[in-house]
């Protein structure tokens, strides 16, 4: 219903902000990372939003980036994961680290978030990995490489592409963004962060 809200930051709390737009104050529940980065009261801000509706509640959730919003929506699509847990994960894990955690089966990173136990972390990883068709990932770039080096680079590049796909990008978008920043000397999470920056500039 609401793609984003742009307006004046009117109030900051420890788990929500109020943004005034066209005379209406929108209470937007958000992650600690967003509250810390959104700016000061009185600033003009843009918050990407998700309207969560149930029989007994209607709440607005929002984030500074599309990646965080997509991560939130993916998390609440997992069985047993509600908005509160999703916000907890977003408060402790960046989208790039989250993508890496899902692709590499890193349960320990997910369980650092409050309210996330081992079983829930396993379920998040399993269900979100199922959303990715890894056969879509192209390996044409390996054809000109030596066989041994190609196997290593293919694995890391594929993981980076898959992590971006976890965050909602298409295979084409993810492969193009990763190819533009890929380096064999760069850590996986850094590759993903740099690819996300490139995608943000292109939108």
Z-matrix of the N, CA and C atoms (Angstrom, degrees):
N
C 1 1.459
C 2 1.525 1 110.92
N 3 1.344 2 116.87 1 -46.49
C 4 1.457 3 121.46 2 176.35
C 5 1.527 4 108.65 3 -112.68
N 6 1.321 5 117.42 4 118.32
C 7 1.469 6 121.03 5 176.73
C 8 1.528 7 109.63 6 -75.15
N 9 1.297 8 115.32 7 -46.91
C 10 1.469 9 120.47 8 175.16
C 11 1.521 10 108.95 9 -159.39
N 12 1.323 11 115.69 10 164.47
C 13 1.460 12 122.15 11 175.28
C 14 1.518 13 107.95 12 -125.07
N 15 1.323 14 116.01 13 127.27
C 16 1.460 15 121.76 14 177.74
C 17 1.534 16 108.17 15 -115.35
N 18 1.324 17 115.81 16 128.26
C 19 1.453 18 118.62 17 -179.68
C 20 1.515 19 111.43 18 -179.79
N 21 1.322 20 115.66 19 -161.84
C 22 1.470 21 121.38 20 -177.44
C 23 1.521 22 110.18 21 -91.44
N 24 1.325 23 115.71 22 132.13
C 25 1.450 24 120.37 23 175.28
C 26 1.528 25 108.39 24 -71.28
N 27 1.331 26 115.41 25 112.97
C 28 1.468 27 120.42 26 -173.28
C 29 1.527 28 112.64 27 -97.46
N 30 1.344 29 117.31 28 -28.31
C 31 1.467 30 120.17 29 -175.04
C 32 1.527 31 109.47 30 -160.39
N 33 1.334 32 115.89 31 145.36
C 34 1.460 33 122.50 32 175.66
C 35 1.523 34 109.08 33 -126.51
N 36 1.338 35 115.77 34 130.33
C 37 1.452 36 121.91 35 175.34
C 38 1.526 37 107.08 36 -120.34
N 39 1.338 38 116.97 37 -177.67
C 40 1.462 39 118.06 38 -177.97
C 41 1.523 40 113.46 39 -77.65
N 42 1.336 41 118.91 40 -11.50
C 43 1.460 42 119.57 41 176.81
C 44 1.530 43 113.24 42 -140.51
N 45 1.306 44 117.88 43 8.98
C 46 1.467 45 120.01 44 175.79
C 47 1.529 46 110.59 45 -157.87
N 48 1.333 47 114.39 46 163.61
C 49 1.459 48 120.99 47 173.59
C 50 1.523 49 108.02 48 -128.24
N 51 1.321 50 115.85 49 161.41
C 52 1.461 51 121.14 50 173.10
C 53 1.526 52 107.48 51 -118.68
N 54 1.325 53 115.03 52 123.63
C 55 1.467 54 121.14 53 178.75
C 56 1.522 55 108.11 54 -114.77
N 57 1.324 56 115.96 55 124.87
C 58 1.459 57 121.21 56 178.57
C 59 1.521 58 109.82 57 -93.40
N 60 1.326 59 115.68 58 122.99
C 61 1.464 60 121.50 59 178.74
C 62 1.520 61 108.61 60 -135.65
N 63 1.332 62 116.28 61 121.54
C 64 1.465 63 122.12 62 179.59
C 65 1.527 64 112.30 63 54.35
N 66 1.323 65 115.72 64 40.83
C 67 1.448 66 120.46 65 175.82
C 68 1.510 67 115.58 66 82.54
N 69 1.339 68 117.31 67 1.99
C 70 1.468 69 121.64 68 179.47
C 71 1.524 70 109.31 69 -113.12
N 72 1.329 71 116.99 70 131.41
C 73 1.461 72 120.82 71 177.18
C 74 1.509 73 110.27 72 -95.29
N 75 1.330 74 116.88 73 116.65
C 76 1.459 75 122.24 74 -179.05
C 77 1.524 76 110.12 75 -97.93
N 78 1.339 77 116.46 76 119.48
C 79 1.457 78 121.19 77 174.54
C 80 1.527 79 107.94 78 -83.00
N 81 1.320 80 116.19 79 117.76
C 82 1.460 81 121.62 80 -173.71
C 83 1.524 82 109.31 81 -121.51
N 84 1.315 83 116.53 82 111.38
C 85 1.455 84 121.22 83 175.91
C 86 1.523 85 108.97 84 -72.35
N 87 1.316 86 116.45 85 137.34
C 88 1.455 87 118.86 86 -174.79
C 89 1.520 88 111.80 87 -151.93
N 90 1.316 89 115.69 88 177.39
C 91 1.460 90 122.35 89 -178.29
C 92 1.526 91 110.32 90 -85.34
N 93 1.318 92 115.39 91 158.40
C 94 1.450 93 121.37 92 179.02
C 95 1.529 94 111.16 93 -58.16
N 96 1.323 95 116.57 94 -37.34
C 97 1.465 96 120.55 95 -179.62
C 98 1.523 97 111.38 96 -62.11
N 99 1.329 98 117.34 97 -37.14
C 100 1.462 99 121.20 98 177.82
C 101 1.525 100 110.96 99 -69.57
N 102 1.320 101 116.54 100 -43.52
C 103 1.464 102 120.55 101 179.57
C 104 1.524 103 110.62 102 -60.20
N 105 1.324 104 116.45 103 -39.44
C 106 1.456 105 120.52 104 -179.03
C 107 1.520 106 112.68 105 -71.17
N 108 1.340 107 116.94 106 -26.76
C 109 1.463 108 120.72 107 -173.17
C 110 1.522 109 114.62 108 -104.87
N 111 1.311 110 117.95 109 -9.72
C 112 1.463 111 120.36 110 -168.96
C 113 1.523 112 113.17 111 -71.61
N 114 1.317 113 117.92 112 -22.73
C 115 1.459 114 119.74 113 -180.00
C 116 1.515 115 111.66 114 116.11
N 117 1.322 116 115.76 115 -162.43
C 118 1.463 117 121.76 116 -175.73
C 119 1.524 118 110.91 117 -105.75
N 120 1.332 119 115.09 118 155.48
C 121 1.466 120 120.67 119 175.88
C 122 1.532 121 108.94 120 -55.34
N 123 1.322 122 115.61 121 132.10
C 124 1.456 123 121.78 122 -177.06
C 125 1.514 124 113.48 123 101.97
N 126 1.344 125 117.11 124 -17.71
C 127 1.468 126 121.36 125 178.38
C 128 1.523 127 110.84 126 -71.60
N 129 1.336 128 115.39 127 151.32
C 130 1.457 129 120.78 128 170.05
C 131 1.523 130 108.82 129 -81.40
N 132 1.326 131 117.07 130 129.43
C 133 1.462 132 120.99 131 -175.82
C 134 1.528 133 110.10 132 -133.38
N 135 1.317 134 114.24 133 160.84
C 136 1.465 135 121.50 134 174.59
C 137 1.520 136 107.65 135 -128.99
N 138 1.324 137 116.77 136 122.72
C 139 1.458 138 121.70 137 -175.50
C 140 1.527 139 109.21 138 -123.16
N 141 1.336 140 116.23 139 123.31
C 142 1.469 141 121.65 140 176.08
C 143 1.527 142 108.35 141 -78.43
N 144 1.310 143 117.08 142 130.44
C 145 1.456 144 119.79 143 -167.08
C 146 1.527 145 114.67 144 -122.79
N 147 1.330 146 113.76 145 156.97
C 148 1.467 147 123.25 146 174.16
C 149 1.522 148 107.63 147 -134.17
N 150 1.323 149 116.62 148 123.76
C 151 1.465 150 121.61 149 177.92
C 152 1.525 151 108.55 150 -92.37
N 153 1.323 152 115.69 151 113.86
C 154 1.468 153 121.60 152 -177.49
C 155 1.526 154 108.75 153 -99.41
N 156 1.320 155 116.30 154 118.63
C 157 1.457 156 120.91 155 -175.23
C 158 1.521 157 110.06 156 -120.93
N 159 1.334 158 115.25 157 126.90
C 160 1.453 159 122.08 158 170.89
C 161 1.516 160 108.12 159 -129.57
N 162 1.339 161 116.61 160 178.28
C 163 1.456 162 119.86 161 -178.92
C 164 1.525 163 111.56 162 -60.86
N 165 1.344 164 116.22 163 -35.22
C 166 1.459 165 119.50 164 -172.72
C 167 1.524 166 114.46 165 -107.81
N 168 1.330 167 117.65 166 1.57
C 169 1.468 168 118.61 167 -176.23
C 170 1.528 169 110.74 168 -157.95
N 171 1.332 170 115.07 169 150.25
C 172 1.459 171 121.44 170 171.72
C 173 1.533 172 106.13 171 -136.24
N 174 1.322 173 116.99 172 115.38
C 175 1.466 174 120.81 173 -173.92
C 176 1.520 175 109.91 174 -132.53
N 177 1.330 176 114.55 175 148.23
C 178 1.454 177 121.59 176 -179.93
C 179 1.529 178 108.94 177 -106.32
N 180 1.327 179 115.70 178 126.62
C 181 1.466 180 121.96 179 177.28
C 182 1.518 181 108.37 180 -114.25
N 183 1.327 182 116.50 181 144.70
C 184 1.457 183 117.68 182 -176.99
C 185 1.512 184 113.31 183 -150.46
N 186 1.358 185 114.04 184 158.90
C 187 1.465 186 121.26 185 -174.54
C 188 1.530 187 109.74 186 -148.25
N 189 1.315 188 115.80 187 159.89
C 190 1.458 189 120.81 188 -176.52
C 191 1.524 190 113.21 189 -77.57
N 192 1.338 191 117.29 190 -24.31
C 193 1.466 192 119.91 191 -178.12
C 194 1.530 193 110.88 192 -126.03
N 195 1.320 194 114.98 193 156.38
C 196 1.463 195 120.26 194 177.09
C 197 1.524 196 110.61 195 -65.28
N 198 1.351 197 116.31 196 -33.70
C 199 1.464 198 119.83 197 -179.79
C 200 1.522 199 111.32 198 -62.08
N 201 1.334 200 116.29 199 -40.88
C 202 1.461 201 119.78 200 178.35
C 203 1.521 202 110.86 201 -66.73
N 204 1.329 203 116.72 202 -39.31
C 205 1.465 204 120.38 203 178.16
C 206 1.527 205 110.37 204 -63.83
N 207 1.319 206 116.97 205 -46.01
C 208 1.466 207 120.63 206 179.46
C 209 1.524 208 110.46 207 -62.09
N 210 1.339 209 116.24 208 -42.01
C 211 1.463 210 120.59 209 177.69
C 212 1.525 211 110.40 210 -59.57
N 213 1.326 212 117.63 211 -44.14
C 214 1.461 213 121.97 212 177.81
C 215 1.528 214 110.72 213 -60.18
N 216 1.323 215 116.90 214 -47.64
C 217 1.466 216 120.44 215 -177.61
C 218 1.519 217 111.91 216 -66.81
N 219 1.332 218 117.12 217 -34.98
C 220 1.458 219 120.05 218 175.68
C 221 1.529 220 110.94 219 -65.95
N 222 1.315 221 115.79 220 -42.59
C 223 1.467 222 119.87 221 -178.57
C 224 1.525 223 111.65 222 -62.85
N 225 1.332 224 117.53 223 -44.58
C 226 1.464 225 118.51 224 -178.01
C 227 1.536 226 111.77 225 -74.26
N 228 1.331 227 117.08 226 -9.00
C 229 1.466 228 120.19 227 173.86
C 230 1.523 229 111.73 228 -81.01
N 231 1.331 230 116.70 229 -13.01
C 232 1.460 231 121.58 230 179.03
C 233 1.527 232 108.76 231 -80.24
N 234 1.315 233 117.33 232 134.69
C 235 1.457 234 121.04 233 -178.41
C 236 1.524 235 110.54 234 -60.09
N 237 1.321 236 115.14 235 129.68
C 238 1.459 237 120.49 236 178.14
C 239 1.508 238 115.15 237 88.08
N 240 1.334 239 117.65 238 -2.23
C 241 1.461 240 121.14 239 179.93
C 242 1.525 241 108.99 240 -108.10
N 243 1.322 242 115.65 241 115.15
C 244 1.454 243 120.65 242 179.01
C 245 1.517 244 111.71 243 -100.54
N 246 1.330 245 117.30 244 178.46
C 247 1.470 246 121.32 245 -179.15
C 248 1.524 247 113.53 246 -57.20
N 249 1.335 248 117.79 247 -37.53
C 250 1.464 249 120.63 248 -178.02
C 251 1.520 250 111.20 249 -62.18
N 252 1.325 251 116.66 250 -45.45
C 253 1.470 252 120.65 251 178.44
C 254 1.523 253 110.65 252 -67.51
N 255 1.330 254 116.38 253 -40.76
C 256 1.469 255 120.23 254 179.14
C 257 1.526 256 110.86 255 -59.96
N 258 1.328 257 116.96 256 -42.81
C 259 1.463 258 121.70 257 178.11
C 260 1.527 259 110.12 258 -63.79
N 261 1.324 260 116.67 259 -39.74
C 262 1.467 261 121.11 260 178.74
C 263 1.527 262 110.91 261 -61.07
N 264 1.326 263 116.70 262 -42.76
C 265 1.466 264 121.02 263 179.41
C 266 1.531 265 110.13 264 -66.23
N 267 1.327 266 116.29 265 -44.07
C 268 1.465 267 119.96 266 179.20
C 269 1.525 268 112.05 267 -64.43
N 270 1.325 269 116.90 268 -27.30
C 271 1.462 270 120.60 269 179.26
C 272 1.518 271 112.37 270 -73.25
N 273 1.327 272 116.72 271 -20.11
C 274 1.465 273 119.37 272 -175.27
C 275 1.521 274 114.12 273 -117.13
N 276 1.344 275 117.52 274 -13.22
C 277 1.464 276 120.52 275 -175.08
C 278 1.528 277 109.38 276 -134.31
N 279 1.320 278 117.68 277 128.17
C 280 1.464 279 121.31 278 176.11
C 281 1.530 280 109.78 279 -73.48
N 282 1.349 281 118.17 280 158.33
C 283 1.461 282 119.83 281 177.51
C 284 1.522 283 113.65 282 -55.14
N 285 1.335 284 117.40 283 -39.86
C 286 1.464 285 119.47 284 -179.34
C 287 1.526 286 111.10 285 -64.86
N 288 1.327 287 117.19 286 -43.94
C 289 1.473 288 120.61 287 178.51
C 290 1.520 289 110.81 288 -67.81
N 291 1.331 290 116.58 289 -34.95
C 292 1.459 291 120.32 290 177.69
C 293 1.526 292 110.53 291 -63.38
N 294 1.334 293 115.92 292 -45.36
C 295 1.459 294 119.44 293 178.22
C 296 1.512 295 112.12 294 -59.27
N 297 1.325 296 116.59 295 -42.48
C 298 1.462 297 121.17 296 177.65
C 299 1.524 298 110.26 297 -62.85
N 300 1.325 299 116.95 298 -42.80
C 301 1.462 300 121.59 299 -177.75
C 302 1.527 301 111.62 300 -61.27
N 303 1.330 302 116.44 301 -41.84
C 304 1.465 303 120.13 302 -179.98
C 305 1.521 304 110.73 303 -67.02
N 306 1.324 305 116.51 304 -46.24
C 307 1.462 306 120.43 305 -175.86
C 308 1.527 307 112.40 306 -68.90
N 309 1.331 308 116.76 307 -33.48
C 310 1.465 309 120.76 308 -176.52
C 311 1.527 310 113.16 309 -99.79
N 312 1.337 311 117.58 310 10.03
C 313 1.478 312 121.90 311 178.84
C 314 1.527 313 112.13 312 57.51
N 315 1.320 314 116.18 313 40.24
C 316 1.463 315 121.57 314 -177.46
C 317 1.528 316 109.62 315 -87.28
N 318 1.311 317 115.79 316 85.30
C 319 1.463 318 121.63 317 -178.92
C 320 1.522 319 110.92 318 -66.89
N 321 1.328 320 117.24 319 -38.30
C 322 1.468 321 121.16 320 -174.68
C 323 1.528 322 112.81 321 -59.23
N 324 1.339 323 116.74 322 -39.43
C 325 1.464 324 119.68 323 179.24
C 326 1.521 325 111.08 324 -64.26
N 327 1.318 326 117.98 325 -41.79
C 328 1.459 327 121.57 326 -179.37
C 329 1.530 328 111.63 327 -67.01
N 330 1.331 329 116.76 328 -36.57
C 331 1.464 330 119.33 329 -177.13
C 332 1.533 331 112.50 330 -74.55
N 333 1.325 332 117.70 331 -5.01
C 334 1.461 333 120.25 332 174.58
C 335 1.531 334 111.10 333 -70.97
N 336 1.319 335 116.20 334 -21.82
C 337 1.468 336 120.58 335 178.21
C 338 1.522 337 109.95 336 -74.58
N 339 1.309 338 116.46 337 138.60
C 340 1.458 339 121.45 338 -179.89
C 341 1.517 340 110.78 339 -61.78
N 342 1.329 341 116.81 340 131.73
C 343 1.459 342 121.61 341 178.06
C 344 1.512 343 114.67 342 88.71
N 345 1.330 344 117.36 343 2.25
C 346 1.472 345 120.94 344 -179.16
C 347 1.525 346 109.14 345 -111.26
N 348 1.308 347 115.53 346 111.06
C 349 1.456 348 121.01 347 176.56
C 350 1.519 349 111.10 348 -94.20
N 351 1.329 350 115.41 349 179.35
C 352 1.464 351 120.59 350 -176.59
C 353 1.524 352 112.13 351 -61.37
N 354 1.331 353 116.68 352 -43.44
C 355 1.467 354 119.59 353 -177.84
C 356 1.527 355 111.28 354 -64.70
N 357 1.328 356 116.17 355 -41.15
C 358 1.465 357 118.91 356 179.02
C 359 1.523 358 110.75 357 -65.96
N 360 1.347 359 116.81 358 -41.68
C 361 1.465 360 120.46 359 178.41
C 362 1.526 361 110.79 360 -60.46
N 363 1.320 362 116.20 361 -41.83
C 364 1.473 363 120.24 362 178.16
C 365 1.519 364 110.84 363 -63.08
N 366 1.328 365 116.79 364 -40.31
C 367 1.468 366 120.34 365 -179.93
C 368 1.524 367 111.24 366 -66.76
N 369 1.331 368 116.90 367 -41.08
C 370 1.470 369 120.95 368 177.85
C 371 1.519 370 110.38 369 -59.11
N 372 1.325 371 116.07 370 -48.92
C 373 1.464 372 120.50 371 -178.83
C 374 1.523 373 110.81 372 -62.62
N 375 1.318 374 117.01 373 -46.03
C 376 1.466 375 120.97 374 -177.23
C 377 1.526 376 111.58 375 -62.41
N 378 1.333 377 116.35 376 -48.52
C 379 1.466 378 119.09 377 -175.63
C 380 1.525 379 112.26 378 -70.15
N 381 1.338 380 117.26 379 -36.85
C 382 1.464 381 118.55 380 -178.65
C 383 1.522 382 111.70 381 -76.07
N 384 1.322 383 117.70 382 -33.48
C 385 1.468 384 119.29 383 176.25
C 386 1.518 385 110.51 384 -65.77
N 387 1.317 386 116.00 385 -30.83
C 388 1.467 387 119.57 386 178.22
C 389 1.527 388 111.64 387 -65.80
N 390 1.337 389 116.95 388 -22.01
C 391 1.468 390 120.74 389 -179.15
C 392 1.528 391 111.97 390 -76.56
N 393 1.314 392 116.08 391 -12.30
C 394 1.459 393 119.86 392 -177.04
C 395 1.524 394 110.01 393 -103.19
N 396 1.297 395 116.34 394 126.71
C 397 1.457 396 120.67 395 173.35
C 398 1.523 397 107.82 396 -93.27
N 399 1.323 398 115.57 397 95.39
C 400 1.460 399 118.72 398 -173.51
C 401 1.531 400 112.74 399 -65.04
N 402 1.323 401 115.79 400 -18.19
C 403 1.463 402 117.98 401 179.05
C 404 1.521 403 111.93 402 -69.56
N 405 1.354 404 116.91 403 -13.26
C 406 1.458 405 120.48 404 177.65
C 407 1.519 406 111.28 405 -73.58
N 408 1.323 407 117.06 406 -20.96
C 409 1.457 408 120.34 407 -173.23
C 410 1.527 409 110.19 408 -72.30
N 411 1.300 410 115.70 409 123.44
C 412 1.458 411 121.31 410 -178.59
C 413 1.519 412 111.18 411 -77.86
N 414 1.328 413 115.58 412 142.90
C 415 1.466 414 120.33 413 175.40
C 416 1.526 415 110.83 414 -121.35
N 417 1.326 416 115.65 415 23.51
C 418 1.457 417 119.01 416 -178.75
C 419 1.520 418 112.57 417 -63.19
N 420 1.326 419 116.75 418 -27.16
C 421 1.455 420 120.06 419 -177.28
C 422 1.525 421 113.23 420 -68.04
N 423 1.321 422 116.98 421 -14.04
C 424 1.466 423 119.64 422 -178.58
C 425 1.528 424 112.88 423 -85.04
N 426 1.276 425 118.37 424 -9.34
C 427 1.457 426 121.03 425 -170.25
C 428 1.522 427 112.60 426 -63.62
N 429 1.328 428 116.87 427 -31.65
C 430 1.460 429 119.43 428 -176.98
C 431 1.524 430 112.95 429 -93.14
N 432 1.343 431 117.46 430 2.65
C 433 1.465 432 121.07 431 -178.26
C 434 1.520 433 110.93 432 -93.85
N 435 1.308 434 115.20 433 161.60
C 436 1.454 435 120.36 434 171.55
C 437 1.518 436 108.53 435 -66.38
N 438 1.300 437 118.87 436 148.94
C 439 1.460 438 122.55 437 -171.72
C 440 1.528 439 113.10 438 -58.97
N 441 1.309 440 118.34 439 -47.55
C 442 1.468 441 120.28 440 -176.96
C 443 1.525 442 111.56 441 -66.73
N 444 1.341 443 117.13 442 -46.73
C 445 1.466 444 121.06 443 179.87
C 446 1.520 445 110.38 444 -64.33
N 447 1.324 446 116.07 445 -37.63
C 448 1.460 447 120.41 446 -177.65
C 449 1.522 448 111.02 447 -62.50
N 450 1.320 449 117.28 448 -38.26
C 451 1.457 450 120.56 449 -178.58
C 452 1.521 451 110.82 450 -63.08
N 453 1.324 452 117.39 451 -42.11
C 454 1.462 453 121.79 452 -179.93
C 455 1.528 454 110.82 453 -67.50
N 456 1.340 455 116.13 454 -49.75
C 457 1.458 456 120.51 455 -176.78
C 458 1.519 457 111.35 456 -66.69
N 459 1.348 458 116.12 457 -36.96
C 460 1.449 459 119.98 458 179.28
C 461 1.525 460 110.32 459 -61.14
N 462 1.326 461 115.86 460 -42.21
C 463 1.454 462 120.42 461 -179.40
C 464 1.521 463 111.07 462 -62.04
N 465 1.332 464 117.50 463 -48.53
C 466 1.457 465 120.67 464 -177.46
C 467 1.524 466 111.29 465 -68.05
N 468 1.316 467 116.94 466 -42.18
C 469 1.462 468 119.70 467 -179.53
C 470 1.528 469 110.36 468 -66.67
N 471 1.313 470 117.02 469 -40.12
C 472 1.459 471 120.66 470 177.86
C 473 1.522 472 111.50 471 -62.70
N 474 1.335 473 115.76 472 -39.12
C 475 1.462 474 119.79 473 178.35
C 476 1.530 475 110.55 474 -64.11
N 477 1.335 476 116.63 475 -41.44
C 478 1.460 477 120.53 476 178.80
C 479 1.533 478 110.77 477 -63.93
N 480 1.310 479 116.31 478 -43.59
C 481 1.469 480 121.01 479 178.90
C 482 1.530 481 109.95 480 -63.10
N 483 1.336 482 116.11 481 -44.44
C 484 1.459 483 120.27 482 -179.94
C 485 1.523 484 111.53 483 -63.13
N 486 1.338 485 116.36 484 -38.34
C 487 1.466 486 120.15 485 179.28
C 488 1.523 487 110.92 486 -63.07
N 489 1.338 488 117.59 487 -39.42
C 490 1.464 489 120.58 488 176.51
C 491 1.528 490 111.23 489 -67.42
N 492 1.313 491 116.12 490 -34.61
C 493 1.464 492 119.59 491 177.24
C 494 1.524 493 110.71 492 -68.06
N 495 1.336 494 117.22 493 -33.16
C 496 1.462 495 120.85 494 173.19
C 497 1.526 496 109.84 495 -57.27
N 498 1.349 497 115.37 496 -37.19
C 499 1.460 498 120.74 497 -177.77
C 500 1.524 499 113.41 498 -85.06
N 501 1.332 500 116.72 499 10.81
C 502 1.458 501 120.03 500 170.23
C 503 1.518 502 117.05 501 101.71
N 504 1.340 503 117.68 502 -0.19
C 505 1.463 504 119.59 503 179.81
C 506 1.525 505 110.37 504 -83.86
N 507 1.325 506 116.07 505 151.37
C 508 1.455 507 119.96 506 177.48
C 509 1.521 508 109.74 507 -73.19
N 510 1.312 509 115.77 508 164.71
C 511 1.456 510 120.55 509 178.20
C 512 1.530 511 110.75 510 -57.94
N 513 1.342 512 116.32 511 -42.68
C 514 1.465 513 120.36 512 -179.32
C 515 1.522 514 111.28 513 -62.52
N 516 1.342 515 116.20 514 -48.28
C 517 1.465 516 120.52 515 179.96
C 518 1.520 517 111.52 516 -61.54
N 519 1.329 518 115.64 517 -44.03
C 520 1.461 519 120.25 518 -177.45
C 521 1.524 520 111.62 519 -66.53
N 522 1.317 521 116.85 520 -44.22
C 523 1.466 522 119.62 521 -178.49
C 524 1.530 523 111.22 522 -65.72
N 525 1.323 524 116.22 523 -40.62
C 526 1.467 525 120.10 524 179.14
C 527 1.527 526 110.90 525 -63.86
N 528 1.338 527 116.90 526 -44.26
C 529 1.464 528 121.11 527 -178.32
C 530 1.520 529 111.54 528 -66.75
N 531 1.323 530 116.76 529 -42.32
C 532 1.469 531 120.60 530 -179.70
C 533 1.525 532 110.75 531 -68.11
N 534 1.322 533 117.28 532 -42.01
C 535 1.469 534 120.92 533 -179.62
C 536 1.523 535 111.61 534 -60.51
N 537 1.340 536 116.11 535 -31.83
C 538 1.471 537 120.55 536 -177.39
C 539 1.523 538 112.16 537 -71.43
N 540 1.332 539 117.61 538 -22.74
C 541 1.469 540 119.89 539 -174.71
C 542 1.528 541 112.82 540 -121.92
N 543 1.313 542 117.56 541 -2.23
C 544 1.460 543 120.16 542 -171.93
C 545 1.522 544 112.66 543 -66.89
N 546 1.312 545 114.93 544 136.49
C 547 1.460 546 122.28 545 173.23
C 548 1.520 547 108.34 546 -145.42
N 549 1.316 548 116.35 547 138.27
C 550 1.465 549 119.69 548 -178.38
C 551 1.525 550 112.07 549 -66.83
N 552 1.328 551 117.52 550 -16.73
C 553 1.464 552 121.16 551 -179.15
C 554 1.527 553 113.00 552 -94.34
N 555 1.327 554 116.81 553 1.14
C 556 1.466 555 120.89 554 -175.09
C 557 1.518 556 110.79 555 -102.33
N 558 1.339 557 116.54 556 138.29
C 559 1.450 558 121.11 557 178.77
C 560 1.522 559 110.71 558 -66.79
N 561 1.330 560 115.06 559 154.12
C 562 1.461 561 121.32 560 -174.53
C 563 1.524 562 112.13 561 -57.55
N 564 1.335 563 117.91 562 -48.21
C 565 1.457 564 119.80 563 -177.86
C 566 1.521 565 111.71 564 -63.77
N 567 1.329 566 117.54 565 -35.98
C 568 1.463 567 121.08 566 178.51
C 569 1.529 568 110.65 567 -66.44
N 570 1.313 569 116.90 568 -39.68
C 571 1.469 570 121.15 569 175.83
C 572 1.529 571 109.97 570 -58.24
N 573 1.323 572 116.27 571 -44.74
C 574 1.456 573 120.83 572 -178.68
C 575 1.529 574 110.52 573 -66.07
N 576 1.333 575 117.07 574 -44.39
C 577 1.471 576 120.77 575 178.47
C 578 1.526 577 110.96 576 -58.93
N 579 1.344 578 116.72 577 -44.99
C 580 1.462 579 120.56 578 -179.47
C 581 1.524 580 111.48 579 -66.21
N 582 1.336 581 116.26 580 -37.58
C 583 1.465 582 120.18 581 177.86
C 584 1.527 583 110.44 582 -65.36
N 585 1.345 584 116.76 583 -39.65
C 586 1.463 585 120.72 584 178.42
C 587 1.526 586 111.26 585 -63.74
N 588 1.344 587 116.43 586 -38.14
C 589 1.458 588 119.83 587 177.42
C 590 1.530 589 110.50 588 -62.49
N 591 1.322 590 116.33 589 -42.44
C 592 1.460 591 120.41 590 178.41
C 593 1.518 592 112.13 591 -64.06
N 594 1.323 593 116.58 592 -39.29
C 595 1.462 594 120.51 593 178.03
C 596 1.524 595 111.46 594 -66.88
N 597 1.330 596 116.55 595 -37.18
C 598 1.468 597 120.47 596 178.83
C 599 1.520 598 110.96 597 -65.14
N 600 1.338 599 116.67 598 -38.46
C 601 1.469 600 119.65 599 179.21
C 602 1.508 601 112.75 600 -68.74
N 603 1.332 602 116.64 601 -27.06
C 604 1.468 603 120.24 602 -175.32
C 605 1.530 604 112.71 603 -85.63
N 606 1.362 605 117.20 604 -8.21
C 607 1.461 606 119.91 605 -179.22
C 608 1.514 607 111.42 606 -95.92
